[in-house]
Amino acid sequence: MPKESLKSKIVYYLKDYPGWCHSGTLELVAQGNGYKGENGGRRARELVNEGVIERKIEKGSVWYRYKPQNIAEIAGKKVEIFAPKKKEESKLL
């Protein structure tokens, strides 16, 4: 079974993290999973470029958070989307 990538571990962590997460925390996540801390920052920057997470810089610190990818994630629940039914054409005699 292949090892789960650091990128996916960062995404799962940020999905469950409430609000903005400091970059130092992501370095600790990387270290806790057997990677160098700087590798966590590099993968986070790649995820920002891919549009998966968001980044802000505030007072010299870098913060990250998960960026919802669709309306169901924004709503925070599973949403079923139904296509409208086609109207039956009335048959004239």
Secondary structure, 3 states (H helix, E strand, C coil): CCCCCHHHHHHHHHHHCCCCEEHHHHHHHHHHCCCCHHHHHHHHHHHHHHCCEEEEEECCEEEEEECCCCHHHHHCCCCCCCCCCCCCCCCCC
